[in-house]
Structure formats: structure tokens, C-alpha cells
Amino acid sequence: MTTNTASNSTSADHVPAANGAAGADPRALLPPSSDGARKLADGRTLGFGLYGAGDGPLVVVLDGPGSRGLGRALATEAERLGVTLLVPDRPGFGASTPVGRRTIPEVAGDLLALVDALGCERFGLVAQSGGTPYALALAHAAGHRVTGLALVGGIVPLGEKDALRDVSGPMRTTFKLARRAPWLLKPLIGVVARKTLKDPAAAARAYAKDLPPLDTKALEDPRMWAIHEVTSAEAVSSPAAFAREARMLARPWGFDLEAPRAPVALWVGEQDPVHPPVMSRRLSERLGGAPVTLVPGAATFGMNGVYGDVLQHAAALS
């Protein structure tokens, strides 16, 4: 999860002044997508967006709750490499049917059914933050069909001892609530959602405070800023679904955390406060010693310099 869920000042310190200008429609700067939805066998719907190249090897992109941010950020590089990105909306977000109780492996099964419905046999996976367990479960379920799994700011099960080591900032509060008082998550996220949706531009500026210089530089690109502003609002637009996913991340994930058949590689920002390097290293150990690339000076937005490597690994282009 990359969305802050605690109150922030709306000061624009350290935020590019041109971004979030009043009256501007950030959606006009989002990468083009082909949005759709598919009915599952039980009648539920899964919404999705297709980004990048129109006809190329498929890579499924799974970000934190309610977020298409990573898929949108990867879109330009995907188009350059000739890769098609499938960015699904998990249950309760976008056009996807809400569910009361559904395990991570069951959601992964839904995602595999979506890939099947789109007629794709082999595909890669890229995941970040709260998308990590869904990608791992999907990789296990699909087996040899997965060309590669790339984790960008991956996480470990948040309920494990020392899982929050080196985690800082507002998301630490969310993670702790998910572990100790999950019933408080929905009202907390509801408060954040009301504030964010009232003035998405101001909220985006607040969330972007105190970033490392590399991330601030990345957000000077109006297209990246638009992704940040729109995604920040979308992620909290369904407090019930967000809270449900956060609770699931802090419980046992429902499958053995071991290396899938597909090759795995991890990338993480040196200054990432939400999913710090220690998480990727611990996850690597559980995944058979998968390689971890530390990106100097980056938190999250500053990871854009390695997106080409990430996609090439996932799509087995290199």
C-alpha cells in the first residue's frame, strides 16, 4: 500500500509548485487505457484496465489496495518495450464486485480466471506493496504459465514478528491498526477519504511532502504527478474494501511463502519508508534467495528509473 492514511498538513513544501494547479484535470494526463470488465463463473464482476502496447506479451500489475498507480507509472515504459499491462481492480474497487469474505488465494484464482477470459496463456507479474501476496499466490496457482515475477517494494506478512522494522510515516499507524485494532481501520480510512476526495490536489501535495530528492524530481513530470493525484483519491474511495485488504495483509496469507516456479527478482528504494529494504531482504530469504536490487536515493516515485528492468524481467524479454 502506498497511500498515506493519516492526517497531513496541506503545505506545499518540497512539492513542485506547478503541480495540483487549481482547475486542471489530472485525468487528462493519465496514460491511455482500455477499460473493461469480465463476469466470473459465480456472477461477480472484475474490472480492469489495459495499458502500454496494444498487442504484446502480457504482464499483470498488482499494486496496493484500490491503486492502479503502478500500472499507470509503468505504461510509458511498457509501450516502449512492446508490453501489454493488465491492471485488475480487486474486489470492492473500481468496477469489481465487493465481497465480504474472500481469501488471498481465492482472489488470486479470480485474477487467473480474468487472464483466462482474455485468452492469454503465459504472462508476467509485477507487484508492489499490498499487491505482493496476490502476485505470489497467483504465481503459485499459475505455475509454469508465469514468465517472471518482479516485486517493487514488496512486503512480508504484516502480522509477523518484526514485520514493521524500519517502517515509518503515516502507514506505520495503518499497519499497526491492522495488527492490533482492525475494527478501527474503516472509520480511519473513511475520514481520510472524505478529506482526500474533497480536495484531491491538496491531499496529493500533502502526501508528497518530505520525499527524497529523487522522488521529488520524478513528480516534476506532470504525467507522474497526475498519476499520483488521481491514484491517491482512488485508493481511499472505498474505505470498506481498503480496510478489508489491510486486515488480510496482517493475517496469515493462506499459502506457503516460498519460491514459485517462475523466476523472482526484487527491487526496493533505499529510502522507502513504507516497504523498507529490510522487508525485501526478508522476503528474498523466504523466496529462495531471489536477487534484491537496492535503488539509491529512491522511495517510491523515484523507482521509475528501473521500470525497464522490472518489465523485462517480468515479461522474460532479457
ABEGO torsion letter per residue (X at the ends): XABBABBBBABABGBBAABGBBGBBAAAABBBBBBBBBBBAAGBBBBBBBBEBABBBBBBBBBBBGBAAAAAAAAAAAAAAGBBBBBBBBBGBEABBBBABBBAAAAAAAAAAAAAAAGBABBBBBBBEAAAAAAAAAAAAAEAABABBBBBGBBBBAABBGAABGBBEAAAAAAAAAAABAAAAAAAAAAAAAAAAABAAAAAAAAABGBBAAAAAAAABAAAAAAAAAAAAAAAABAAAAAAAAAAAABBAGBBBBBBABBBBBBBBAABAABBAAAAAAAAAAAGGBBBBBBBGBBAAAAAAAAAAAAAAAAGAX
